[in-house]
Amino acid sequence: MTESGKPVLYSYFRSSCSWRVRIALALKGIDFEMVPVNLIKDGGQQFSKDFQALNPMKQVPTLKIDGITIHQSLAIIEYLEETRPTPRLLPQDPKKRASVRMISDLIASGIQPLQNLSILKKVGEVSKDLREETKLTWAQNAITSGFNALEQILQSTAGKYCVGDEIQGGFHTLPHHQLYQQEAAGLGGLPAVSPLPAARYTHRAEGLAPKSCPISTGAQGQKLGGLKRPGNK
């Protein structure tokens, strides 16, 4: 917490996990301060001694709140849900709650880590002759496998949102850059996945959700409330 008493979120504008937390904070109506951590600039600001002391995994998001520091995005959102239960981010029905958590883990553990910066860097180092082509193929395979599985699950769970018609803010949002990756991977014909981002947010989060922007954008974007909205430069 800062001297103002606000939670502090360490975030990167292109991090899907950070978007997940920012959306949850917005839906909960929690005012917070954001400290940008650029994962590319200066060789990666997450590797600085100060940030490593804050998060030994050298990852974003990291949230300082209520006198504690929490690292993983889903753990952060679970804490927000348990300590600030309204508005609710999980369905009341325990079966639907299980479905939300299942889909969340599919995205957060089964898709995103396999095509993030650190993994793609290692893939490029292993295959130096075909570095960019190999990294793209690796990412495409991870996204294709994950989205195909997600599509199959959503056929039986989706309503207005991924699970029924209740908002599951932040738990398993598919950030817009992942949809760009979906297009880059040549993934078409996913009718349950593709329309969902348009209905992702309730009226409370409308205008707070990050605009879609190409993966390659270098823009930090303008500040909007407690969020940084990526630009399209």
PAKETOR-937161 format. One line per field, with one value per atom (N, C-alpha, C): x, y, z; atom name; residue number from 1. Coordinates in steps of 0.1 Angstrom, whole numbers. Each point is the difference from the previous one (the first is absolute). Layout:
residues N
x: X; ...
y: Y; ...
z: Z; ...
atomo: CA; ...
num: NUM; ...
END
This chain:
residues 233
x: 8; -8; 9; -5; 8; -5; 7; -4; -15; -5; -14; -9; 6; -9; -4; 3; -4; 9; -6; 8; 9; 11; 9; 2; -3; 1; 12; 10; 11; -4; 0; -7; 8; -3; 6; -12; 0; -12; -4; 10; -2; -2; 0; -1; -14; -4; -14; -3; 9; -3; -2; 7; -2; -14; -4; -13; -10; 1; -9; -3; 11; -1; -6; 4; -5; -15; -5; -14; -7; 5; -6; -1; 11; 1; -11; -1; -10; -14; -3; -13; -4; 10; -2; -1; 4; 0; 11; 11; 11; 10; 2; 9; 14; 9; 14; 10; 12; 11; 8; 4; 7; 15; 8; 15; 3; 3; 4; 13; 0; 13; 1; 9; 2; 8; -6; 7; 10; 1; 10; 10; -4; 10; 11; 12; 12; 3; -4; 3; -11; -10; -11; 1; -9; 1; -4; -6; -4; 13; 11; 13; 8; -6; 7; 0; 10; 1; -12; -5; -12; -12; -2; -12; 2; 11; 3; -3; 3; -3; -15; -7; -15; -6; 5; -5; 12; 3; 11; -1; -12; -3; 3; 2; 2; -11; -12; -12; -10; -8; -12; -12; -11; -2; 4; 2; 3; -9; -7; -9; 4; 2; 2; -13; -6; -13; -2; -6; -3; 12; 12; 12; 7; -5; 7; 3; 8; 3; -4; -8; -5; 5; 5; 6; -9; -5; -7; -14; -3; -13; -12; -1; -12; -1; 12; 0; -4; 4; -4; -15; -5; -15; -8; 5; -7; 1; 11; 1; -10; -1; -9; -15; -3; -13; -3; 9; -2; -1; 8; 0; -9; -4; -9; -11; -9; -9; -10; -2; -10; 7; -4; -8; 7; -8; 5; 7; 11; 7; -1; -6; -2; -15; -5; -14; -3; -12; -4; 0; -5; -1; 14; 3; 13; 5; -9; 3; 6; -7; 4; 13; 2; 13; 11; -2; 10; 3; -10; 2; 9; -3; 7; 15; 2; 14; 7; -7; 6; 4; -8; 3; 11; 0; 11; 13; 1; 12; 5; -10; 3; 8; -5; 6; 13; -1; 12; 11; -3; 11; 2; -10; 1; 3; -3; 3; 11; -3; 9; 14; 4; 14; 8; -7; 7; 5; -6; 3; 4; 5; 4; 14; 5; 13; 11; 1; 11; 1; -11; 0; 4; -6; 3; 15; 6; 14; 8; -3; 7; -1; -12; -3; 9; 2; 8; 15; 4; 14; 3; -9; 2; 1; -8; 0; 4; 13; 4; -1; 1; -1; -14; -10; -14; -7; 7; -4; -15; -2; -13; -11; 3; -10; -3; 10; -2; -8; 2; -7; -15; -2; -14; -7; 6; -6; -3; 9; -2; -12; -1; -11; -13; 0; -12; -5; 9; -4; -6; 5; -5; -14; -1; -13; -10; 3; -9; -6; 9; -4; -9; 4; -8; -13; -1; -12; -10; 5; -8; -7; 8; -6; -10; 4; -10; -13; 1; -12; -9; 6; -8; -7; 7; -6; -11; 2; -9; -13; 0; -12; -11; 5; -10; -1; 9; -1; -4; 3; -1; -15; -2; -12; 4; -3; 5; 15; 4; 14; 5; 12; 6; -8; -6; -8; -13; -11; -13; 0; -9; -3; 5; 8; 5; 15; 3; 14; 10; 11; 11; 12; -1; 10; 14; 8; 14; 5; -9; 4; 6; -7; 6; -2; 2; -1; 10; -5; 9; 4; 11; 4; 1; -2; -1; 13; 12; 12; 0; -7; 0; -9; -10; -8; 7; 9; 9; 9; 5; 8; -9; -12; -9; -1; -1; -1; 14; 11; 13; 2; -6; 2; -9; -8; -9; -12; -4; -11; -13; -7; -14; -10; -13; -10; -1; 2; -1; -12; -12; -12; -3; 4; -3; 11; 12; 11; -1; -2; 2; -10; -13; -9; 1; 7; -1; 6; 12; 6; -9; -9; -9; -10; -3; -9; 7; 13; 9; -3; -4; -1; -14; -3; -13; 1; -11; 1; 10; 3; 10; 14; 3; 13; 1; -11; 0; 8; 9; 9; 13; 0; 12; 8; -6; 7; 10; 12; 10; -5; 3; -4; 9; -5; 9; 11; 12; 12; 9; 7; 9; 10; 4; 10; 13; 3; 13; 0; -11; -1; 10; 6; 9; -6; -12; -6; -4; 3; -5; -14; -5; -14; -2; -12; -3; -7; 1; -6; -15; -7; -15; -4; -4; -4; 12; -2; 11; 7; -4; 6; 8; 9; 7; -7; -5; -6; 10; 4; 9; -4; 9; -3; 2; -3; 1; 11; 10; 11; 9
y: -12; 12; 13; 10; 13; 8; 12; 9; 4; 0; 3; -11; -12; -11; -9; 4; -7; -12; -11; -12; 5; -7; 3; -13; 2; -11; 3; -10; 0; -7; 6; -5; 4; -8; 3; 1; 10; 2; -11; -8; -11; -14; 0; -12; -4; -12; -4; -3; -5; -2; 13; 10; 14; 5; -2; 5; -7; -13; -7; 6; 4; 6; 14; 8; 14; -1; -9; -1; -4; -9; -4; 12; 8; 12; 10; 2; 9; -4; -13; -5; 1; -2; 1; 15; 9; 14; 4; -7; 2; 11; 11; 10; -5; 1; -5; 9; -2; 7; -11; 4; -10; 4; -9; 2; -9; 7; -8; -7; -12; -8; -5; 6; -3; -13; -10; -13; -1; 10; 0; 11; 12; 11; -3; 5; -2; -14; -9; -14; -7; 8; -6; 6; 10; 6; -9; -12; -10; -6; 1; -6; 9; 12; 9; -5; 3; -5; 5; 12; 4; -8; -3; -8; -14; -6; -14; -1; 10; 0; 0; 6; 0; -13; -5; -12; -9; -10; -9; -7; -1; -6; 10; 12; 11; 0; 1; 0; 10; 4; 8; -8; 3; 11; -3; 10; -1; 11; -4; 10; 1; 12; 3; 6; -8; 4; -5; 7; -4; -5; 6; -3; -13; -6; -11; 2; -9; 0; -13; 1; -12; 0; -12; -1; -5; -12; -6; 6; 2; 8; -7; -13; -7; 1; -1; 1; 14; 10; 14; 1; -5; 2; -8; -12; -8; 8; 7; 8; 11; 7; 11; -5; -11; -6; -4; -5; -4; 12; 10; 11; 12; 0; 10; -7; -7; -9; 6; 14; 6; 11; 1; -9; -14; -10; -14; -2; -7; -3; -15; -8; -14; -3; -9; -4; -6; 0; -5; -16; -5; -14; -7; -9; -6; -8; -5; -7; 10; 12; 10; 6; 1; 6; -10; -13; -9; 1; 3; 2; 12; 11; 12; -2; -7; -3; -9; -10; -9; 8; 9; 8; 9; 6; 9; -7; -12; -7; -4; -3; -4; 12; 12; 11; 4; 2; 5; -10; -13; -10; -8; -2; -8; 7; 13; 7; 11; 9; 12; -3; -9; -2; -6; -7; -7; 9; 12; 9; 14; 1; 13; 3; 12; 5; -9; -5; -8; -13; -7; -13; 2; 10; 2; 4; 7; 3; -12; -10; -12; -9; 0; -7; 5; 14; 6; -3; -2; -3; -14; -9; -14; -2; 7; -1; 13; 4; 13; 2; -11; 1; 5; -5; 3; 7; 10; 5; 6; 10; 6; -10; -7; -10; -11; -4; -10; 5; 12; 6; 2; 4; 2; -13; -11; -13; -5; 2; -5; 7; 14; 7; -4; -2; -4; -14; -9; -13; 1; 8; 1; 7; 10; 7; -8; -7; -9; -11; -7; -10; 5; 11; 6; 5; 7; 6; -11; -11; -11; -6; -2; -6; 9; 13; 10; 0; 0; 0; -12; -11; -12; 2; 5; 2; 11; 11; 11; -4; -10; -5; -4; -5; -4; 9; 10; 9; 14; 5; 14; 5; 12; 7; 14; 10; 14; 0; -7; -1; -14; -3; -14; -10; 4; -10; 7; -3; 6; 15; 6; 15; 9; -6; 9; 3; 13; 4; -8; -4; -6; 9; 12; 10; -3; -1; -1; -15; -9; -13; -7; 1; -7; 9; 13; 8; -4; 1; -2; 13; 6; 13; 1; 12; 2; -4; 1; -4; -15; -7; -15; -3; 9; -2; 4; 10; 3; -12; -7; -12; -11; 0; -10; 2; 13; 3; -3; 3; -2; -15; -8; -14; -7; 9; -5; -8; 3; -7; 6; -7; 5; -11; 3; -10; -3; 10; -2; 8; -3; 8; 3; -9; 3; 9; 0; 8; 15; 1; 13; 11; -3; 11; 5; -8; 2; 13; 5; 12; 12; 1; 11; 0; -11; 0; -3; 3; -4; 8; 12; 9; 6; 1; 6; 16; 7; 14; 7; -7; 6; 0; -9; -1; 5; 5; 5; 12; 1; 11; -1; -10; -3; -11; -9; -11; 6; -6; 4; -1; 10; -1; -11; -5; -10; 7; -6; 6; -11; 2; -10; -5; -12; -5; 8; 5; 7; 14; 5; 14; 3; 12; 4; 11; 4; 11; -4; 8; -2; 4; 10; 4; 11; 5; 11; -6; 8; -5; 2; -10; 1; -5; 9; -4; -6; -13; -7; -9; 1; -10; 8; -8; 5; -6; 8; -6; 0; -11; -1; 9; 6; 8; -8; 5; -7; 6; 6; 6; -11
z: 0; 0; 0; -7; 0; 12; 2; 11; -2; -12; -2; 4; 3; 3; -11; -12; -12; -3; -5; -4; -12; -1; -11; -9; -13; -9; -9; 0; -9; -13; -11; -12; -13; -10; -14; -9; -9; -8; -9; -4; -9; 6; 13; 8; 2; -6; 2; 14; 8; 14; 8; -4; 6; -4; -12; -5; 9; 2; 8; 14; 6; 13; -1; -10; -1; -2; -8; -3; 13; 8; 13; 10; 0; 9; -5; -13; -5; 3; -2; 3; 15; 8; 15; 4; -9; 4; 9; 0; 9; -7; 7; -5; 4; -10; 2; -8; 4; -7; -8; -12; -8; -2; 1; -3; -12; -11; -12; 1; -4; -1; -14; -8; -14; -1; -5; -1; -11; -8; -12; 2; 4; 1; 10; -3; 9; 3; -10; 2; 9; 3; 9; 14; 3; 13; 11; -3; 10; 7; -7; 5; 9; 3; 9; 14; 8; 14; 8; -2; 7; -2; -13; -4; 4; -1; 5; 15; 7; 15; 2; -9; 1; -5; -11; -6; -5; 8; -4; -13; -5; -13; -12; 4; -10; -11; 5; -9; 4; -9; 3; -3; 7; 9; 14; 8; 14; 7; 10; 7; 15; 4; 14; 5; 10; 5; 14; 9; 14; 7; -3; 7; -4; -11; -6; -15; -5; -15; -6; -10; -7; -14; -5; -14; -11; 1; -12; -2; -12; -4; 6; -1; 5; 15; 7; 14; 5; -8; 3; -1; -11; -2; 11; 3; 11; 13; 3; 12; 0; -12; -1; 2; -5; 1; 14; 7; 14; 10; -3; 9; -3; -13; -5; -8; 6; -7; -10; 1; -9; -8; -13; -7; -3; -1; -1; -14; 0; -12; -4; 10; -3; 2; -8; 1; 13; 5; 13; -1; -12; -1; 0; 9; 2; -13; -8; -12; -10; -1; -9; 5; 13; 5; -4; 1; -4; -15; -8; -14; -3; 7; -1; 4; 11; 4; -10; -6; -10; -12; -5; -12; 3; 12; 4; 0; 5; 1; -14; -9; -14; -6; 2; -7; 7; 14; 7; 1; 0; 1; -13; -8; -12; -13; -1; -12; 2; 9; 1; 3; 10; 3; -11; -9; -11; -11; 0; -11; 5; 13; 5; -4; 4; -5; 4; 13; 4; -7; -2; -7; -15; -7; -14; -1; 9; 0; 0; 9; 1; -12; -6; -12; -11; -1; -10; 2; 12; 3; -4; 2; -4; -15; -7; -15; -6; 0; -4; -16; -7; -15; -4; 6; -3; 11; 6; 13; -1; -8; 0; -5; -10; -6; 11; 7; 10; 12; 4; 11; -4; -12; -5; 0; -5; -1; 14; 9; 14; 6; -2; 6; -7; -13; -7; 5; 2; 5; 14; 9; 13; 0; -8; -1; -6; -11; -7; 9; 7; 9; 11; 6; 11; -5; -11; -5; -5; -5; -5; 12; 11; 12; 6; 1; 5; -7; -14; -8; 4; 1; 3; 14; 10; 13; 0; -8; 0; -7; -8; -7; 10; 12; 10; 12; 1; 12; -3; -12; -3; -1; 5; -2; -5; 7; -3; 2; 10; 4; -2; 5; -2; 7; 12; 7; 3; -7; 2; -3; 8; -3; 11; 10; 11; -4; 3; -2; 8; -6; 7; -1; 4; -3; 4; -10; 3; 1; 4; 3; -13; -11; -12; -12; 1; -12; -10; -13; -11; -5; 4; -4; -15; -5; -14; -7; 6; -8; -2; 9; -3; -12; -2; -12; -12; 1; -11; -3; 11; -2; -6; 3; -6; -15; -4; -14; -7; 7; -5; -2; 9; -1; -11; -6; -11; 6; 12; 7; -4; -8; -3; 4; -2; 4; 14; 9; 14; 5; -3; 2; 15; 9; 14; 6; -5; 5; -6; -13; -6; 4; 3; 3; 15; 8; 14; 5; -6; 5; 0; -10; -1; 12; 6; 11; 13; 0; 12; 12; -2; 12; 2; 13; 4; -2; 3; -2; 9; 11; 9; -5; -9; -5; -14; -6; -13; -1; -9; -1; 8; 9; 7; -6; -8; -6; -10; -1; -10; -14; -8; -14; -7; -10; -8; -6; 0; -6; -5; -11; -5; 10; -1; 9; 0; -12; -1; 4; 5; 4; 11; -1; 11; 8; -2; 7; 14; 10; 13; 2; -8; 0; 10; 0; 9; 12; 11; 13; 0; 5; 0; 14; 9; 13; 6; 6; 6; -10; -13; -10; -10; -6; -12; -12; -9; -12; -11; -6; -11; -12; -6; -12; -12; -12; -12; -9; 6; -7; -6
atomo: N; CA; C; N; CA; C; N; CA; C; N; CA; C; N; CA; C; N; CA; C; N; CA; C; N; CA; C; N; CA; C; N; CA; C; N; CA; C; N; CA; C; N; CA; C; N; CA; C; N; CA; C; N; CA; C; N; CA; C; N; CA; C; N; CA; C; N; CA; C; N; CA; C; N; CA; C; N; CA; C; N; CA; C; N; CA; C; N; CA; C; N; CA; C; N; CA; C; N; CA; C; N; CA; C; N; CA; C; N; CA; C; N; CA; C; N; CA; C; N; CA; C; N; CA; C; N; CA; C; N; CA; C; N; CA; C; N; CA; C; N; CA; C; N; CA; C; N; CA; C; N; CA; C; N; CA; C; N; CA; C; N; CA; C; N; CA; C; N; CA; C; N; CA; C; N; CA; C; N; CA; C; N; CA; C; N; CA; C; N; CA; C; N; CA; C; N; CA; C; N; CA; C; N; CA; C; N; CA; C; N; CA; C; N; CA; C; N; CA; C; N; CA; C; N; CA; C; N; CA; C; N; CA; C; N; CA; C; N; CA; C; N; CA; C; N; CA; C; N; CA; C; N; CA; C; N; CA; C; N; CA; C; N; CA; C; N; CA; C; N; CA; C; N; CA; C; N; CA; C; N; CA; C; N; CA; C; N; CA; C; N; CA; C; N; CA; C; N; CA; C; N; CA; C; N; CA; C; N; CA; C; N; CA; C; N; CA; C; N; CA; C; N; CA; C; N; CA; C; N; CA; C; N; CA; C; N; CA; C; N; CA; C; N; CA; C; N; CA; C; N; CA; C; N; CA; C; N; CA; C; N; CA; C; N; CA; C; N; CA; C; N; CA; C; N; CA; C; N; CA; C; N; CA; C; N; CA; C; N; CA; C; N; CA; C; N; CA; C; N; CA; C; N; CA; C; N; CA; C; N; CA; C; N; CA; C; N; CA; C; N; CA; C; N; CA; C; N; CA; C; N; CA; C; N; CA; C; N; CA; C; N; CA; C; N; CA; C; N; CA; C; N; CA; C; N; CA; C; N; CA; C; N; CA; C; N; CA; C; N; CA; C; N; CA; C; N; CA; C; N; CA; C; N; CA; C; N; CA; C; N; CA; C; N; CA; C; N; CA; C; N; CA; C; N; CA; C; N; CA; C; N; CA; C; N; CA; C; N; CA; C; N; CA; C; N; CA; C; N; CA; C; N; CA; C; N; CA; C; N; CA; C; N; CA; C; N; CA; C; N; CA; C; N; CA; C; N; CA; C; N; CA; C; N; CA; C; N; CA; C; N; CA; C; N; CA; C; N; CA; C; N; CA; C; N; CA; C; N; CA; C; N; CA; C; N; CA; C; N; CA; C; N; CA; C; N; CA; C; N; CA; C; N; CA; C; N; CA; C; N; CA; C; N; CA; C; N; CA; C; N; CA; C; N; CA; C; N; CA; C; N; CA; C; N; CA; C; N; CA; C; N; CA; C; N; CA; C; N; CA; C; N; CA; C; N; CA; C; N; CA; C; N; CA; C; N; CA; C; N; CA; C; N; CA; C; N; CA; C; N; CA; C; N; CA; C; N; CA; C; N; CA; C; N; CA; C; N; CA; C; N; CA; C; N; CA; C; N; CA; C; N; CA; C; N; CA; C; N; CA; C; N; CA; C; N; CA; C; N; CA; C; N; CA; C; N; CA; C; N; CA; C; N; CA; C; N; CA; C; N; CA; C; N; CA; C; N; CA; C; N; CA; C; N; CA; C; N; CA; C; N; CA; C; N; CA; C; N; CA; C; N; CA; C; N; CA; C; N; CA; C; N; CA; C; N; CA; C; N; CA; C; N; CA; C
num: 1; 1; 1; 2; 2; 2; 3; 3; 3; 4; 4; 4; 5; 5; 5; 6; 6; 6; 7; 7; 7; 8; 8; 8; 9; 9; 9; 10; 10; 10; 11; 11; 11; 12; 12; 12; 13; 13; 13; 14; 14; 14; 15; 15; 15; 16; 16; 16; 17; 17; 17; 18; 18; 18; 19; 19; 19; 20; 20; 20; 21; 21; 21; 22; 22; 22; 23; 23; 23; 24; 24; 24; 25; 25; 25; 26; 26; 26; 27; 27; 27; 28; 28; 28; 29; 29; 29; 30; 30; 30; 31; 31; 31; 32; 32; 32; 33; 33; 33; 34; 34; 34; 35; 35; 35; 36; 36; 36; 37; 37; 37; 38; 38; 38; 39; 39; 39; 40; 40; 40; 41; 41; 41; 42; 42; 42; 43; 43; 43; 44; 44; 44; 45; 45; 45; 46; 46; 46; 47; 47; 47; 48; 48; 48; 49; 49; 49; 50; 50; 50; 51; 51; 51; 52; 52; 52; 53; 53; 53; 54; 54; 54; 55; 55; 55; 56; 56; 56; 57; 57; 57; 58; 58; 58; 59; 59; 59; 60; 60; 60; 61; 61; 61; 62; 62; 62; 63; 63; 63; 64; 64; 64; 65; 65; 65; 66; 66; 66; 67; 67; 67; 68; 68; 68; 69; 69; 69; 70; 70; 70; 71; 71; 71; 72; 72; 72; 73; 73; 73; 74; 74; 74; 75; 75; 75; 76; 76; 76; 77; 77; 77; 78; 78; 78; 79; 79; 79; 80; 80; 80; 81; 81; 81; 82; 82; 82; 83; 83; 83; 84; 84; 84; 85; 85; 85; 86; 86; 86; 87; 87; 87; 88; 88; 88; 89; 89; 89; 90; 90; 90; 91; 91; 91; 92; 92; 92; 93; 93; 93; 94; 94; 94; 95; 95; 95; 96; 96; 96; 97; 97; 97; 98; 98; 98; 99; 99; 99; 100; 100; 100; 101; 101; 101; 102; 102; 102; 103; 103; 103; 104; 104; 104; 105; 105; 105; 106; 106; 106; 107; 107; 107; 108; 108; 108; 109; 109; 109; 110; 110; 110; 111; 111; 111; 112; 112; 112; 113; 113; 113; 114; 114; 114; 115; 115; 115; 116; 116; 116; 117; 117; 117; 118; 118; 118; 119; 119; 119; 120; 120; 120; 121; 121; 121; 122; 122; 122; 123; 123; 123; 124; 124; 124; 125; 125; 125; 126; 126; 126; 127; 127; 127; 128; 128; 128; 129; 129; 129; 130; 130; 130; 131; 131; 131; 132; 132; 132; 133; 133; 133; 134; 134; 134; 135; 135; 135; 136; 136; 136; 137; 137; 137; 138; 138; 138; 139; 139; 139; 140; 140; 140; 141; 141; 141; 142; 142; 142; 143; 143; 143; 144; 144; 144; 145; 145; 145; 146; 146; 146; 147; 147; 147; 148; 148; 148; 149; 149; 149; 150; 150; 150; 151; 151; 151; 152; 152; 152; 153; 153; 153; 154; 154; 154; 155; 155; 155; 156; 156; 156; 157; 157; 157; 158; 158; 158; 159; 159; 159; 160; 160; 160; 161; 161; 161; 162; 162; 162; 163; 163; 163; 164; 164; 164; 165; 165; 165; 166; 166; 166; 167; 167; 167; 168; 168; 168; 169; 169; 169; 170; 170; 170; 171; 171; 171; 172; 172; 172; 173; 173; 173; 174; 174; 174; 175; 175; 175; 176; 176; 176; 177; 177; 177; 178; 178; 178; 179; 179; 179; 180; 180; 180; 181; 181; 181; 182; 182; 182; 183; 183; 183; 184; 184; 184; 185; 185; 185; 186; 186; 186; 187; 187; 187; 188; 188; 188; 189; 189; 189; 190; 190; 190; 191; 191; 191; 192; 192; 192; 193; 193; 193; 194; 194; 194; 195; 195; 195; 196; 196; 196; 197; 197; 197; 198; 198; 198; 199; 199; 199; 200; 200; 200; 201; 201; 201; 202; 202; 202; 203; 203; 203; 204; 204; 204; 205; 205; 205; 206; 206; 206; 207; 207; 207; 208; 208; 208; 209; 209; 209; 210; 210; 210; 211; 211; 211; 212; 212; 212; 213; 213; 213; 214; 214; 214; 215; 215; 215; 216; 216; 216; 217; 217; 217; 218; 218; 218; 219; 219; 219; 220; 220; 220; 221; 221; 221; 222; 222; 222; 223; 223; 223; 224; 224; 224; 225; 225; 225; 226; 226; 226; 227; 227; 227; 228; 228; 228; 229; 229; 229; 230; 230; 230; 231; 231; 231; 232; 232; 232; 233; 233; 233
END
